[in-house]
Amino acid sequence: MTTHRESLLNLLSRISFKLGDFTLSSGAKSDYYIDCRTTTLHAEGGRLTGLAILELLHEKHLKPAAIGGLTMGADPIVSNVATASAYYAQQHSSAGLIHGFLVRKAEKAHGMGRRIEGFFEEGAPVVIVDDVCTTGASTINAIEAAKQAGMQVIAGICLVEREAKGRAAVEAACEGAPFYSLYTAHDVRAAHIAQMAM
């Protein structure tokens, strides 16, 4: 039986992986690009994203009160995991809900002037998520915002790790908390090539 993680990889490699000549947000050049939002905003891709990350949290025995990340790469991931946790909690009475929060790139200039929208509880254990990790800058930005808000970051998770310098930088920002990726860029490229060969 195909797992949620395997199904998500198949979809990700089919609709989000592109070969070509690309400039990344870091300014680096690459012969491929992974547009995870094509998958995380896809109806089935969103469902699989929520379930795959929820399963990873259970596998690693992580019990966050909430997950969050920097807008906008993290937005659909956060929503899908929160929804998946609510569905799972209906089936398993011992399971807790995992709420969501989004981190703005800058504090809002009006209203309550918040940088974090959604769940907010000082001291709460939280997990920071992102779609792709290259330099780790957006993940680190969200980690720092969560810490400044008084929340406890217990892990970081990304869908795809580009196997660049990002992992070390994120791990340093996590200050001892683990950093996980569902896939490496190599995994996605290999799945894409295998599909093209069929």
Z-matrix of the N, CA and C atoms (Angstrom, degrees):
N
C 1 1.472
C 2 1.535 1 109.73
N 3 1.313 2 116.43 1 132.13
C 4 1.468 3 121.48 2 -179.78
C 5 1.524 4 110.05 3 -72.97
N 6 1.336 5 116.66 4 132.22
C 7 1.459 6 120.64 5 179.52
C 8 1.529 7 110.15 6 -80.45
N 9 1.325 8 115.53 7 166.27
C 10 1.470 9 119.85 8 177.04
C 11 1.530 10 109.86 9 -60.99
N 12 1.319 11 115.92 10 -38.23
C 13 1.465 12 119.84 11 -178.75
C 14 1.529 13 110.88 12 -65.72
N 15 1.331 14 117.19 13 -41.01
C 16 1.468 15 121.17 14 178.66
C 17 1.531 16 111.20 15 -66.90
N 18 1.327 17 115.72 16 -41.67
C 19 1.469 18 119.66 17 179.12
C 20 1.518 19 111.04 18 -64.48
N 21 1.339 20 115.97 19 -39.36
C 22 1.461 21 120.18 20 179.02
C 23 1.527 22 110.37 21 -65.66
N 24 1.321 23 117.45 22 -41.37
C 25 1.472 24 120.73 23 178.07
C 26 1.522 25 110.71 24 -61.16
N 27 1.316 26 116.96 25 -42.28
C 28 1.469 27 120.33 26 179.34
C 29 1.526 28 111.43 27 -60.98
N 30 1.329 29 116.01 28 -43.42
C 31 1.470 30 120.38 29 -179.87
C 32 1.526 31 110.46 30 -69.17
N 33 1.315 32 116.03 31 -44.79
C 34 1.467 33 121.81 32 -179.67
C 35 1.529 34 111.12 33 -58.73
N 36 1.323 35 115.74 34 -45.14
C 37 1.474 36 119.45 35 -178.30
C 38 1.522 37 112.00 36 -70.74
N 39 1.325 38 116.07 37 -24.22
C 40 1.472 39 119.86 38 -178.89
C 41 1.527 40 112.54 39 -83.85
N 42 1.339 41 117.70 40 -42.56
C 43 1.469 42 118.52 41 -173.26
C 44 1.529 43 114.93 42 -110.43
N 45 1.340 44 118.16 43 -12.86
C 46 1.468 45 119.64 44 -177.10
C 47 1.518 46 114.67 45 -109.86
N 48 1.334 47 116.98 46 -18.23
C 49 1.470 48 120.36 47 -176.31
C 50 1.530 49 109.97 48 -91.92
N 51 1.338 50 115.88 49 127.31
C 52 1.469 51 121.56 50 179.59
C 53 1.528 52 110.09 51 -130.72
N 54 1.323 53 115.55 52 136.21
C 55 1.460 54 121.21 53 173.80
C 56 1.528 55 108.60 54 -96.52
N 57 1.315 56 116.90 55 145.78
C 58 1.465 57 120.44 56 -179.12
C 59 1.512 58 110.87 57 160.19
N 60 1.320 59 116.18 58 -153.50
C 61 1.463 60 122.50 59 -179.93
C 62 1.521 61 107.07 60 -117.78
N 63 1.321 62 117.26 61 108.52
C 64 1.463 63 121.18 62 -172.82
C 65 1.528 64 111.31 63 -126.66
N 66 1.348 65 114.76 64 150.04
C 67 1.461 66 121.58 65 170.65
C 68 1.515 67 107.05 66 -109.08
N 69 1.318 68 116.78 67 122.78
C 70 1.464 69 121.81 68 -178.17
C 71 1.528 70 110.25 69 -81.18
N 72 1.342 71 116.00 70 168.49
C 73 1.465 72 120.18 71 -179.58
C 74 1.527 73 111.16 72 -62.36
N 75 1.338 74 116.50 73 -23.71
C 76 1.463 75 120.79 74 178.27
C 77 1.531 76 111.65 75 -76.57
N 78 1.361 77 116.39 76 -11.42
C 79 1.450 78 121.35 77 -176.88
C 80 1.519 79 112.91 78 96.08
N 81 1.332 80 116.13 79 -11.16
C 82 1.469 81 120.71 80 179.63
C 83 1.525 82 110.42 81 -73.11
N 84 1.325 83 115.32 82 152.84
C 85 1.471 84 121.78 83 176.83
C 86 1.523 85 109.37 84 -92.12
N 87 1.324 86 115.87 85 148.13
C 88 1.460 87 120.20 86 179.48
C 89 1.527 88 109.68 87 -147.04
N 90 1.345 89 115.96 88 149.86
C 91 1.465 90 119.62 89 177.21
C 92 1.529 91 111.67 90 -91.35
N 93 1.347 92 116.19 91 6.17
C 94 1.463 93 119.86 92 175.43
C 95 1.519 94 109.95 93 -147.91
N 96 1.323 95 115.67 94 160.81
C 97 1.461 96 121.76 95 178.15
C 98 1.514 97 108.02 96 -141.41
N 99 1.320 98 115.84 97 138.95
C 100 1.466 99 120.74 98 177.84
C 101 1.523 100 108.06 99 -118.59
N 102 1.318 101 115.99 100 104.99
C 103 1.468 102 122.17 101 179.52
C 104 1.527 103 108.11 102 -92.74
N 105 1.325 104 115.58 103 83.54
C 106 1.468 105 120.48 104 -174.99
C 107 1.524 106 113.59 105 -59.80
N 108 1.330 107 116.94 106 -28.30
C 109 1.468 108 118.96 107 -177.48
C 110 1.523 109 112.37 108 -64.11
N 111 1.333 110 116.73 109 -26.10
C 112 1.460 111 119.61 110 175.00
C 113 1.525 112 110.11 111 -60.09
N 114 1.329 113 115.63 112 -33.19
C 115 1.463 114 121.05 113 179.39
C 116 1.521 115 112.18 114 -88.52
N 117 1.340 116 118.17 115 -45.87
C 118 1.473 117 119.93 116 -174.87
C 119 1.530 118 112.14 117 -69.76
N 120 1.340 119 117.30 118 -20.14
C 121 1.463 120 121.08 119 176.34
C 122 1.529 121 112.52 120 -98.51
N 123 1.321 122 116.50 121 -0.54
C 124 1.461 123 123.10 122 174.99
C 125 1.536 124 106.81 123 -78.03
N 126 1.323 125 118.30 124 142.31
C 127 1.468 126 120.67 125 -175.79
C 128 1.530 127 111.88 126 -54.81
N 129 1.325 128 117.11 127 -53.33
C 130 1.467 129 120.20 128 -179.55
C 131 1.525 130 110.88 129 -74.66
N 132 1.321 131 116.85 130 -36.39
C 133 1.459 132 120.13 131 178.27
C 134 1.513 133 112.35 132 -62.47
N 135 1.326 134 116.72 133 -39.32
C 136 1.459 135 120.87 134 177.65
C 137 1.524 136 111.41 135 -63.85
N 138 1.319 137 115.69 136 -44.26
C 139 1.467 138 120.33 137 179.17
C 140 1.529 139 110.38 138 -60.91
N 141 1.330 140 116.24 139 -45.54
C 142 1.461 141 120.45 140 -179.23
C 143 1.534 142 111.65 141 -66.91
N 144 1.324 143 116.63 142 -35.87
C 145 1.462 144 120.58 143 177.87
C 146 1.522 145 110.40 144 -60.81
N 147 1.326 146 115.86 145 -49.13
C 148 1.467 147 120.33 146 -179.83
C 149 1.519 148 111.67 147 -59.53
N 150 1.328 149 116.71 148 -45.80
C 151 1.461 150 120.78 149 -177.94
C 152 1.523 151 112.33 150 -69.81
N 153 1.321 152 117.62 151 -40.66
C 154 1.471 153 120.69 152 -178.79
C 155 1.530 154 111.08 153 -64.50
N 156 1.326 155 117.18 154 -42.13
C 157 1.467 156 119.40 155 179.62
C 158 1.525 157 110.52 156 -71.77
N 159 1.325 158 117.38 157 -38.49
C 160 1.464 159 120.48 158 176.99
C 161 1.529 160 110.26 159 -60.03
N 162 1.335 161 116.44 160 -42.52
C 163 1.466 162 120.30 161 177.90
C 164 1.532 163 111.56 162 -63.92
N 165 1.340 164 117.21 163 -37.67
C 166 1.459 165 120.60 164 177.36
C 167 1.531 166 110.53 165 -64.12
N 168 1.327 167 116.75 166 -41.21
C 169 1.468 168 120.72 167 177.76
C 170 1.526 169 110.55 168 -60.21
N 171 1.334 170 116.60 169 -43.86
C 172 1.469 171 120.74 170 178.99
C 173 1.529 172 110.71 171 -65.75
N 174 1.330 173 115.76 172 -42.58
C 175 1.474 174 121.69 173 -179.17
C 176 1.525 175 111.40 174 -60.86
N 177 1.335 176 116.81 175 -37.57
C 178 1.463 177 121.80 176 -178.26
C 179 1.529 178 111.83 177 -92.84
N 180 1.322 179 116.87 178 5.38
C 181 1.477 180 123.13 179 178.78
C 182 1.526 181 112.20 180 57.30
N 183 1.319 182 115.33 181 39.94
C 184 1.467 183 121.38 182 177.15
C 185 1.528 184 108.79 183 -95.91
N 186 1.310 185 116.49 184 133.82
C 187 1.459 186 120.61 185 -179.28
C 188 1.524 187 110.16 186 -127.54
N 189 1.332 188 116.05 187 72.71
C 190 1.468 189 118.63 188 179.55
C 191 1.527 190 111.73 189 -75.59
N 192 1.309 191 115.17 190 150.80
C 193 1.465 192 119.73 191 171.88
C 194 1.521 193 109.33 192 -76.41
N 195 1.344 194 115.07 193 -26.53
C 196 1.466 195 119.64 194 -178.05
C 197 1.521 196 110.06 195 -158.09
N 198 1.333 197 114.64 196 161.00
C 199 1.455 198 120.79 197 169.82
C 200 1.516 199 107.67 198 -123.98
N 201 1.326 200 115.04 199 150.36
C 202 1.458 201 118.61 200 -179.91
C 203 1.504 202 110.72 201 -157.82
N 204 1.317 203 115.34 202 173.95
C 205 1.454 204 119.94 203 178.89
C 206 1.505 205 110.80 204 -173.83
N 207 1.316 206 114.91 205 175.07
C 208 1.458 207 121.64 206 -177.19
C 209 1.519 208 110.48 207 -73.15
N 210 1.331 209 115.75 208 131.52
C 211 1.454 210 119.86 209 175.72
C 212 1.535 211 108.54 210 -65.40
N 213 1.312 212 122.84 211 138.45
C 214 1.424 213 124.72 212 10.76
C 215 1.514 214 114.01 213 -117.22
N 216 1.338 215 116.59 214 -6.14
C 217 1.456 216 118.96 215 179.19
C 218 1.516 217 113.30 216 -59.12
N 219 1.336 218 115.66 217 -34.45
C 220 1.468 219 119.85 218 -177.23
C 221 1.527 220 112.97 219 -83.56
N 222 1.327 221 117.92 220 -17.75
C 223 1.478 222 120.76 221 -170.84
C 224 1.529 223 114.02 222 -53.02
N 225 1.346 224 119.29 223 -55.35
C 226 1.463 225 118.10 224 -178.19
C 227 1.527 226 112.84 225 -68.48
N 228 1.325 227 117.44 226 -28.63
C 229 1.466 228 120.29 227 177.87
C 230 1.522 229 109.43 228 -65.00
N 231 1.322 230 116.11 229 -48.12
C 232 1.467 231 121.64 230 179.87
C 233 1.524 232 111.02 231 -57.48
N 234 1.315 233 116.61 232 -49.34
C 235 1.472 234 120.74 233 -178.29
C 236 1.522 235 111.69 234 -62.57
N 237 1.326 236 116.46 235 -42.81
C 238 1.464 237 119.75 236 -177.60
C 239 1.521 238 112.60 237 -69.30
N 240 1.327 239 117.74 238 -37.29
C 241 1.468 240 119.74 239 178.19
C 242 1.532 241 110.24 240 -69.23
N 243 1.328 242 117.24 241 -41.70
C 244 1.471 243 120.04 242 178.76
C 245 1.524 244 110.38 243 -60.56
N 246 1.322 245 117.31 244 -44.64
C 247 1.467 246 121.36 245 178.98
C 248 1.524 247 110.97 246 -64.68
N 249 1.341 248 117.00 247 -42.76
C 250 1.469 249 120.58 248 178.58
C 251 1.519 250 111.19 249 -61.65
N 252 1.338 251 117.06 250 -37.56
C 253 1.463 252 120.07 251 -179.82
C 254 1.526 253 111.09 252 -67.23
N 255 1.331 254 117.38 253 -35.79
C 256 1.466 255 120.81 254 178.30
C 257 1.520 256 110.65 255 -66.72
N 258 1.333 257 116.48 256 -41.15
C 259 1.462 258 120.95 257 178.02
C 260 1.526 259 109.93 258 -65.36
N 261 1.334 260 116.90 259 -44.16
C 262 1.463 261 121.32 260 -179.31
C 263 1.529 262 110.77 261 -63.42
N 264 1.342 263 116.55 262 -39.38
C 265 1.469 264 120.92 263 -179.13
C 266 1.525 265 111.48 264 -64.67
N 267 1.327 266 117.23 265 -29.56
C 268 1.473 267 120.37 266 176.77
C 269 1.524 268 110.57 267 -67.29
N 270 1.331 269 116.95 268 -32.52
C 271 1.464 270 122.16 269 -178.06
C 272 1.534 271 112.75 270 -86.27
N 273 1.337 272 116.35 271 -25.92
C 274 1.471 273 121.54 272 -176.22
C 275 1.525 274 108.56 273 -130.51
N 276 1.302 275 116.14 274 107.57
C 277 1.468 276 120.80 275 -174.27
C 278 1.527 277 113.01 276 -62.98
N 279 1.345 278 117.16 277 -22.74
C 280 1.469 279 119.91 278 -178.62
C 281 1.532 280 112.40 279 -82.24
N 282 1.329 281 116.60 280 -12.48
C 283 1.470 282 120.39 281 -176.99
C 284 1.523 283 111.30 282 -81.05
N 285 1.313 284 115.19 283 140.68
C 286 1.457 285 119.88 284 178.57
C 287 1.518 286 111.48 285 -97.44
N 288 1.311 287 115.03 286 160.60
C 289 1.457 288 120.61 287 176.01
C 290 1.524 289 109.95 288 -77.04
N 291 1.317 290 115.72 289 146.88
C 292 1.461 291 121.22 290 174.03
C 293 1.525 292 106.59 291 -117.51
N 294 1.311 293 115.57 292 113.10
C 295 1.462 294 120.39 293 -178.04
C 296 1.525 295 110.13 294 -84.88
N 297 1.312 296 116.51 295 176.29
C 298 1.451 297 120.51 296 -177.76
C 299 1.516 298 113.34 297 -126.74
N 300 1.325 299 114.87 298 152.76
C 301 1.468 300 120.05 299 171.84
C 302 1.521 301 108.66 300 -145.64
N 303 1.311 302 115.43 301 151.16
C 304 1.465 303 122.22 302 179.87
C 305 1.519 304 109.09 303 -118.70
N 306 1.317 305 115.30 304 140.42
C 307 1.457 306 121.08 305 -179.55
C 308 1.520 307 108.92 306 -104.94
N 309 1.325 308 116.34 307 120.63
C 310 1.460 309 121.09 308 175.89
C 311 1.528 310 109.50 309 -72.54
N 312 1.323 311 115.85 310 154.84
C 313 1.462 312 119.90 311 177.88
C 314 1.527 313 110.83 312 -71.46
N 315 1.325 314 116.40 313 -23.16
C 316 1.463 315 121.67 314 175.81
C 317 1.526 316 107.77 315 -149.93
N 318 1.312 317 116.58 316 157.17
C 319 1.465 318 120.09 317 179.17
C 320 1.511 319 110.47 318 -61.06
N 321 1.333 320 115.27 319 142.45
C 322 1.458 321 120.75 320 178.44
C 323 1.532 322 109.16 321 -66.12
N 324 1.325 323 116.23 322 136.70
C 325 1.466 324 120.47 323 -175.87
C 326 1.521 325 112.67 324 -84.98
N 327 1.332 326 118.23 325 -2.37
C 328 1.466 327 120.52 326 -179.32
C 329 1.532 328 109.09 327 -137.22
N 330 1.318 329 116.10 328 179.75
C 331 1.469 330 120.66 329 -179.90
C 332 1.515 331 110.54 330 62.22
N 333 1.340 332 116.72 331 -129.42
C 334 1.457 333 121.26 332 -177.79
C 335 1.527 334 112.62 333 -88.90
N 336 1.331 335 116.19 334 -0.31
C 337 1.459 336 120.00 335 175.08
C 338 1.514 337 114.65 336 63.82
N 339 1.307 338 116.69 337 29.94
C 340 1.461 339 120.34 338 -176.74
C 341 1.528 340 112.63 339 -78.92
N 342 1.311 341 114.92 340 150.23
C 343 1.464 342 120.33 341 170.27
C 344 1.518 343 108.96 342 -97.69
N 345 1.334 344 117.10 343 -28.18
C 346 1.464 345 121.96 344 179.99
C 347 1.521 346 109.21 345 -107.47
N 348 1.317 347 115.29 346 127.76
C 349 1.471 348 121.70 347 178.89
C 350 1.524 349 109.02 348 -112.60
N 351 1.325 350 116.28 349 140.74
C 352 1.456 351 121.31 350 179.82
C 353 1.513 352 110.69 351 99.17
N 354 1.325 353 116.58 352 -136.82
C 355 1.464 354 121.63 353 -177.38
C 356 1.519 355 110.86 354 -58.94
N 357 1.324 356 114.99 355 135.68
C 358 1.465 357 120.53 356 175.71
C 359 1.521 358 108.03 357 -153.18
N 360 1.321 359 115.63 358 115.72
C 361 1.467 360 120.36 359 178.33
C 362 1.521 361 107.82 360 -151.07
N 363 1.306 362 116.35 361 117.15
C 364 1.455 363 120.64 362 -178.18
C 365 1.530 364 110.30 363 -61.45
N 366 1.336 365 116.05 364 133.26
C 367 1.453 366 121.47 365 178.86
C 368 1.518 367 114.87 366 85.96
N 369 1.336 368 117.27 367 -7.26
C 370 1.462 369 121.08 368 -176.98
C 371 1.537 370 111.27 369 -69.47
N 372 1.355 371 116.96 370 141.20
C 373 1.467 372 119.80 371 174.46
C 374 1.526 373 110.15 372 -76.07
N 375 1.325 374 116.64 373 128.54
C 376 1.461 375 120.70 374 -177.30
C 377 1.526 376 110.41 375 -134.57
N 378 1.331 377 115.01 376 157.03
C 379 1.460 378 122.28 377 175.26
C 380 1.523 379 107.86 378 -117.60
N 381 1.325 380 116.40 379 134.01
C 382 1.461 381 121.81 380 178.58
C 383 1.529 382 108.96 381 -96.55
N 384 1.327 383 116.31 382 131.01
C 385 1.466 384 120.71 383 -178.54
C 386 1.534 385 110.92 384 -120.91
N 387 1.338 386 114.78 385 156.48
C 388 1.461 387 121.02 386 176.05
C 389 1.522 388 107.61 387 -153.25
N 390 1.324 389 116.24 388 163.02
C 391 1.465 390 118.13 389 -179.20
C 392 1.523 391 111.71 390 -82.49
N 393 1.333 392 117.77 391 -55.03
C 394 1.464 393 121.27 392 -179.22
C 395 1.521 394 109.13 393 -126.22
N 396 1.321 395 116.01 394 137.69
C 397 1.466 396 120.44 395 176.27
C 398 1.518 397 109.09 396 -114.18
N 399 1.331 398 115.94 397 115.16
C 400 1.464 399 121.46 398 175.42
C 401 1.527 400 107.85 399 -112.57
N 402 1.332 401 116.95 400 -73.83
C 403 1.465 402 120.40 401 175.14
C 404 1.527 403 110.98 402 -88.81
N 405 1.341 404 115.93 403 -19.79
C 406 1.457 405 120.40 404 -178.29
C 407 1.514 406 113.47 405 86.39
N 408 1.338 407 117.70 406 3.13
C 409 1.466 408 121.19 407 -173.65
C 410 1.532 409 113.33 408 -58.92
N 411 1.338 410 117.81 409 -45.83
C 412 1.466 411 119.16 410 -177.31
C 413 1.526 412 111.13 411 -70.19
N 414 1.333 413 117.17 412 -35.50
C 415 1.466 414 120.61 413 177.00
C 416 1.521 415 110.06 414 -65.16
N 417 1.322 416 116.43 415 -44.50
C 418 1.468 417 121.45 416 179.56
C 419 1.525 418 110.70 417 -63.31
N 420 1.334 419 116.26 418 -40.50
C 421 1.464 420 121.37 419 177.61
C 422 1.527 421 110.45 420 -56.64
N 423 1.334 422 116.36 421 -44.88
C 424 1.468 423 121.19 422 -179.36
C 425 1.528 424 111.22 423 -70.14
N 426 1.325 425 116.96 424 -38.90
C 427 1.473 426 120.67 425 177.43
C 428 1.518 427 110.39 426 -59.67
N 429 1.331 428 116.34 427 -46.90
C 430 1.463 429 120.87 428 -178.79
C 431 1.521 430 111.53 429 -63.83
N 432 1.352 431 117.05 430 -39.96
C 433 1.472 432 120.55 431 179.18
C 434 1.521 433 110.68 432 -64.90
N 435 1.344 434 116.90 433 -41.79
C 436 1.464 435 120.58 434 179.41
C 437 1.524 436 110.74 435 -63.79
N 438 1.320 437 116.24 436 -41.09
C 439 1.467 438 120.32 437 179.33
C 440 1.523 439 110.96 438 -66.76
N 441 1.325 440 116.10 439 -41.79
C 442 1.466 441 119.94 440 179.03
C 443 1.523 442 111.37 441 -62.83
N 444 1.347 443 115.33 442 -28.85
C 445 1.466 444 119.88 443 178.00
C 446 1.524 445 111.73 444 -81.01
N 447 1.329 446 116.56 445 -3.05
C 448 1.455 447 120.49 446 176.58
C 449 1.517 448 114.75 447 91.79
N 450 1.339 449 116.86 448 9.11
C 451 1.462 450 119.32 449 178.87
C 452 1.527 451 109.91 450 -88.74
N 453 1.330 452 115.76 451 156.87
C 454 1.456 453 121.85 452 -177.57
C 455 1.524 454 109.69 453 -101.10
N 456 1.320 455 116.95 454 113.48
C 457 1.465 456 121.49 455 -179.78
C 458 1.530 457 108.55 456 -81.86
N 459 1.353 458 116.14 457 115.01
C 460 1.469 459 120.12 458 -176.85
C 461 1.535 460 112.26 459 -101.36
N 462 1.330 461 117.64 460 -10.12
C 463 1.466 462 121.10 461 177.03
C 464 1.517 463 109.78 462 -173.74
N 465 1.331 464 114.08 463 162.47
C 466 1.455 465 121.58 464 170.95
C 467 1.523 466 107.19 465 -124.85
N 468 1.322 467 116.66 466 145.45
C 469 1.469 468 121.42 467 179.49
C 470 1.524 469 108.85 468 -139.64
N 471 1.329 470 116.24 469 135.42
C 472 1.457 471 119.50 470 170.31
C 473 1.524 472 108.80 471 -125.82
N 474 1.321 473 115.56 472 155.77
C 475 1.458 474 119.15 473 177.17
C 476 1.523 475 109.96 474 -70.00
N 477 1.334 476 116.12 475 -51.15
C 478 1.461 477 120.43 476 -176.19
C 479 1.523 478 110.30 477 -129.63
N 480 1.327 479 115.12 478 127.38
C 481 1.461 480 121.26 479 175.86
C 482 1.516 481 108.05 480 -101.68
N 483 1.328 482 115.86 481 124.21
C 484 1.467 483 120.12 482 -177.20
C 485 1.528 484 112.81 483 -80.23
N 486 1.311 485 117.67 484 5.37
C 487 1.462 486 122.78 485 176.89
C 488 1.525 487 111.82 486 57.59
N 489 1.324 488 114.83 487 41.21
C 490 1.459 489 121.05 488 176.15
C 491 1.534 490 106.91 489 -105.36
N 492 1.327 491 117.25 490 -142.93
C 493 1.463 492 120.45 491 -178.12
C 494 1.520 493 112.61 492 -90.11
N 495 1.341 494 116.19 493 -0.01
C 496 1.457 495 119.98 494 -174.14
C 497 1.508 496 115.21 495 -62.24
N 498 1.328 497 117.49 496 -39.99
C 499 1.467 498 120.39 497 -175.84
C 500 1.528 499 111.91 498 -56.68
N 501 1.317 500 116.93 499 -50.58
C 502 1.465 501 120.69 500 -178.22
C 503 1.528 502 111.21 501 -60.93
N 504 1.333 503 116.58 502 -40.27
C 505 1.463 504 120.71 503 -179.44
C 506 1.532 505 111.19 504 -66.68
N 507 1.341 506 116.73 505 -42.07
C 508 1.466 507 120.61 506 179.48
C 509 1.524 508 110.27 507 -67.61
N 510 1.323 509 117.14 508 -42.86
C 511 1.466 510 120.41 509 179.27
C 512 1.525 511 111.00 510 -60.23
N 513 1.337 512 116.89 511 -38.46
C 514 1.463 513 120.50 512 177.83
C 515 1.525 514 110.52 513 -64.97
N 516 1.345 515 116.18 514 -40.56
C 517 1.472 516 120.49 515 179.42
C 518 1.521 517 111.50 516 -68.11
N 519 1.339 518 116.63 517 -31.22
C 520 1.471 519 121.48 518 179.71
C 521 1.528 520 111.96 519 -72.61
N 522 1.327 521 116.87 520 -15.87
C 523 1.470 522 122.71 521 177.47
C 524 1.528 523 112.47 522 50.89
N 525 1.334 524 115.53 523 55.69
C 526 1.461 525 119.70 524 176.26
C 527 1.513 526 114.70 525 99.64
N 528 1.332 527 117.38 526 -19.13
C 529 1.472 528 120.17 527 176.49
C 530 1.529 529 108.11 528 -75.64
N 531 1.331 530 118.28 529 146.40
C 532 1.465 531 120.54 530 -176.59
C 533 1.529 532 113.51 531 -72.98
N 534 1.323 533 115.04 532 156.34
C 535 1.458 534 122.25 533 174.67
C 536 1.514 535 107.36 534 -125.62
N 537 1.339 536 116.24 535 125.09
C 538 1.460 537 122.00 536 -177.45
C 539 1.525 538 110.56 537 -120.58
N 540 1.334 539 115.50 538 151.91
C 541 1.462 540 120.00 539 170.75
C 542 1.522 541 107.52 540 -128.51
N 543 1.342 542 115.86 541 141.98
C 544 1.461 543 118.81 542 176.39
C 545 1.522 544 109.99 543 -69.01
N 546 1.341 545 116.23 544 -38.38
C 547 1.457 546 121.16 545 -177.70
C 548 1.522 547 110.00 546 -144.18
N 549 1.324 548 114.75 547 159.75
C 550 1.461 549 120.40 548 167.52
C 551 1.529 550 107.19 549 -99.15
N 552 1.319 551 116.22 550 164.18
C 553 1.466 552 120.08 551 176.31
C 554 1.523 553 110.02 552 -60.21
N 555 1.331 554 116.51 553 -33.43
C 556 1.465 555 120.73 554 177.89
C 557 1.530 556 110.67 555 -61.42
N 558 1.341 557 116.93 556 -41.53
C 559 1.471 558 121.25 557 178.24
C 560 1.529 559 110.56 558 -58.78
N 561 1.335 560 115.67 559 -45.40
C 562 1.467 561 120.51 560 -176.58
C 563 1.524 562 110.42 561 -68.17
N 564 1.338 563 116.43 562 -44.09
C 565 1.472 564 120.25 563 179.00
C 566 1.533 565 110.56 564 -61.39
N 567 1.336 566 117.05 565 -44.13
C 568 1.466 567 121.37 566 -179.01
C 569 1.520 568 110.64 567 -62.89
N 570 1.341 569 117.16 568 -41.29
C 571 1.469 570 120.37 569 178.70
C 572 1.523 571 110.61 570 -66.63
N 573 1.339 572 116.68 571 -37.62
C 574 1.470 573 121.35 572 178.52
C 575 1.535 574 110.24 573 -63.64
N 576 1.321 575 116.29 574 -46.47
C 577 1.469 576 120.75 575 -179.47
C 578 1.523 577 110.52 576 -63.18
N 579 1.330 578 116.08 577 -41.00
C 580 1.476 579 120.00 578 179.14
C 581 1.522 580 111.49 579 -62.59
N 582 1.329 581 116.75 580 -38.73
C 583 1.465 582 120.67 581 178.84
C 584 1.519 583 110.79 582 -68.81
N 585 1.321 584 117.06 583 -39.01
C 586 1.466 585 120.90 584 -179.95
C 587 1.529 586 110.86 585 -66.25
N 588 1.324 587 116.31 586 -28.34
C 589 1.458 588 120.75 587 -177.82
C 590 1.529 589 112.51 588 -79.81
N 591 1.321 590 116.97 589 -11.77
C 592 1.486 591 120.17 590 -177.29
C 593 1.530 592 110.98 591 -74.15
